[in-house]
Amino acid sequence: MESGPAIFSGVVFALFGSGLLAWTAARVRHREPVALGVSPVASATVASIVALIALALGMWCFTRV
């Protein structure tokens, strides 16, 4: 019973992180801005870091099952 929330949280973090990382990579590959009005390098870096943190949190949640 207690592993249900950990699995749900892990899936949510993993989906968000992978989606954000894929979206950021697609924007950078097409040389389009990741965020409007912000430096392209800074916005891609911050988005990639947030995506990797979300993926790490997802993996951490899966270890709590």
LOKEFI-671476 format. One record per residue: residue in three letters; x, y, z of N, C-alpha, C in turn. Coordinates in steps of 0.001 Angstrom, whole numbers, plus 524288, in hexadecimal, padded with zeros to 5 digits. Layout:
<atoms>
{'ALA',{X,Y,Z},{X,Y,Z},{X,Y,Z}}
...
</atoms>
This chain:
<atoms>
{'MET',{80322,7FB53,80000},{80000,80000,80000},{8034D,804EC,80000}}
{'GLU',{8078F,804EC,802EA},{80ABD,809A5,80357},{80E09,80AA1,7FE80}}
{'SER',{80EB4,806CB,7FB24},{811F0,80793,7F684},{80EEC,80A40,7F21B}}
{'GLY',{809D7,80A88,7F280},{806AD,80D02,7EE6A},{80813,812B1,7ED75}}
{'PRO',{80843,815F2,7F18E},{809BE,81B67,7F0A8},{80F4E,81C0A,7EE9D}}
{'ALA',{812E0,818AF,7F042},{81844,81900,7EE5C},{8187D,817AE,7E88B}}
{'ILE',{8158B,813D5,7E6E5},{8156D,81264,7E158},{812FD,816CD,7DE25}}
{'PHE',{80EA9,818EE,7E00E},{80C13,81D30,7DD48},{80FAE,821E4,7DCC9}}
{'SER',{81228,82368,7E112},{815BA,827E4,7E0F7},{81A56,826E1,7DD5B}}
{'GLY',{81C6F,8222F,7DD84},{820CD,820DC,7DA1A},{81F5C,8213D,7D461}}
{'VAL',{81AB6,81F5C,7D309},{818EE,81FA2,7CD97},{81823,82549,7CBE9}}
{'VAL',{815CB,82872,7CF52},{814E4,82DF4,7CDFE},{81A0F,830D0,7CD30}}
{'PHE',{81DB9,83023,7D0CD},{822D0,832B3,7D037},{825B0,830BE,7CB59}}
{'ALA',{82588,82BAA,7CA5E},{82847,82983,7C5DB},{825E7,82B73,7C0BE}}
{'LEU',{820C1,82BA5,7C06A},{81E3F,82D92,7BBA9},{81F4F,8335D,7BAC9}}
{'PHE',{81EFB,83672,7BEF4},{8200F,83C07,7BE71},{825B9,83CF2,7BCD2}}
{'GLY',{8295E,83A4D,7BF6C},{82EE5,83B0D,7BE35},{83044,8396B,7B8B5}}
{'SER',{82E50,834F0,7B713},{82F92,83327,7B1C6},{82CF2,83696,7ADAA}}
{'GLY',{82826,8384B,7AEB5},{82585,83BC3,7AB07},{8283E,84104,7AA8A}}
{'LEU',{829C7,84336,7AEF3},{82C8C,8483A,7AEDF},{831D6,847BD,7AC33}}
{'LEU',{8348E,8437F,7AD2D},{839A4,842B7,7AAB6},{83912,841FE,7A4CD}}
{'ALA',{83527,83F11,7A31D},{83443,83E49,79D82},{832A8,84369,79AE4}}
{'TRP',{82F3D,84671,79D74},{82D83,84B64,79B43},{8320E,84F3B,79ADA}}
{'THR',{83549,84F72,79EE0},{839D1,852F1,79ECE},{83D98,85164,79A7C}}
{'ALA',{83E8D,84C5D,799F6},{84217,84A89,795D4},{83FF2,84BCC,7906B}}
{'ALA',{83ADC,84B31,78FB3},{83888,84C69,78A9E},{838E9,8523F,78967}}
{'ARG',{837FF,8558F,78D57},{83861,85B33,78C7D},{83DFD,85CCE,78B36}}
{'VAL',{841BD,85A94,78E03},{84738,85BE7,78D13},{848F0,859E6,787B8}}
{'ARG',{8473B,8553D,7864F},{848B2,852FA,78145},{846B4,85648,77CBC}}
{'HIS',{84211,85894,77D47},{83FE3,85BE2,77922},{84178,8619C,779AB}}
{'ARG',{844EA,862AC,77D5F},{846E1,867EC,77E63},{84279,86BCE,77F83}}
{'GLU',{83E96,869FD,78272},{83A47,86D4A,78429},{83AF8,86E75,789F5}}
{'PRO',{838D2,872CE,78BC9},{8398A,8741F,79157},{83697,87054,794E5}}
{'VAL',{838FB,86F14,79942},{83678,86BB8,79D20},{832A7,86EF6,7A057}}
{'ALA',{83420,873CA,7A199},{830B9,87773,7A45F},{83142,87CC8,7A1C2}}
{'LEU',{82CF1,87F58,7A0F4},{82D0F,88470,79E5B},{82F30,8889B,7A1F9}}
{'GLY',{83285,88BEE,79FDF},{83494,89047,7A2CD},{8391A,88EFB,7A665}}
{'VAL',{83B41,88A48,7A5EC},{83F8E,88898,7A93F},{843F8,886C2,7A5B1}}
{'SER',{848AE,88706,7A7A1},{84D25,88526,7A4A6},{84C51,87F71,7A315}}
{'PRO',{84D3C,87E13,79E25},{84C5F,878B2,79C6C},{84FAD,874B6,79F6B}}
{'VAL',{85484,87619,7A092},{857EC,87277,7A364},{85609,871C4,7A901}}
{'ALA',{854AB,87614,7AB80},{852E6,875C5,7B0F8},{84DC8,872C5,7B168}}
{'SER',{84A19,873CA,7ADEC},{84511,87123,7AE4B},{8458F,86B50,7AD25}}
{'ALA',{848D2,869DF,7A963},{8499F,8644F,7A84A},{84C63,8619E,7ACD3}}
{'THR',{8500A,86450,7AF3B},{852DC,8620E,7B3AB},{84F3C,8613F,7B84F}}
{'VAL',{84C35,8653D,7B998},{848AB,864CB,7BE12},{8448A,8609B,7BD15}}
{'ALA',{84256,8606F,7B868},{83E64,85C7C,7B731},{840BA,85700,7B776}}
{'SER',{84584,85657,7B5A4},{84804,85136,7B5DC},{8491F,84F92,7BB79}}
{'ILE',{84AD5,85346,7BEB4},{84BE8,85210,7C42C},{846E4,8508B,7C6FA}}
{'VAL',{842AA,85361,7C60E},{83DA9,85223,7C888},{83BC0,84CC3,7C6B7}}
{'ALA',{83C6E,84B8D,7C1BB},{83AD7,84670,7BFC4},{83DFB,84210,7C24D}}
{'LEU',{8430A,842D0,7C2E0},{84648,83ED2,7C555},{84500,83E30,7CB23}}
{'ILE',{843B6,8427F,7CDB8},{8421D,84223,7D33C},{83CFF,83F25,7D3B2}}
{'ALA',{8394F,8402E,7D02F},{83458,83D5C,7D047},{8352D,83787,7CF4A}}
{'LEU',{838A4,83635,7CBA9},{839CB,830AF,7CAAF},{83C60,82E21,7CF6D}}
{'ALA',{83FD8,830FB,7D1F9},{8425D,82EE5,7D6AB},{83E64,82E1D,7DB07}}
{'LEU',{83AC6,831C9,7DBAC},{836AC,8312A,7DF9B},{8332C,82C82,7DE5F}}
{'GLY',{8320D,82BBD,7D964},{82EF3,8272D,7D7D5},{831B5,82218,7D929}}
{'MET',{836B9,821D5,7D80C},{839AC,81D19,7D95A},{83A05,81C5B,7DF48}}
{'TRP',{83A86,8209E,7E233},{83AAA,8203E,7E7DF},{83574,81E2F,7E9FE}}
{'CYS',{83128,81FFD,7E7B0},{82BFF,81E0F,7E95C},{82B7B,81835,7E846}}
{'PHE',{82D9C,8166C,7E3E7},{82D45,810D9,7E2AA},{83086,80D8A,7E671}}
{'THR',{8348F,80FCB,7E8BB},{8379B,80CC6,7EC86},{834C0,80C49,7F1C0}}
{'ARG',{830B6,80F69,7F292},{82DB9,80F3A,7F778},{82954,80B33,7F74E}}
{'VAL',{828AF,80889,7F2F8},{82476,804A6,7F26E},{825A8,7FFDB,7F589}}
</atoms>
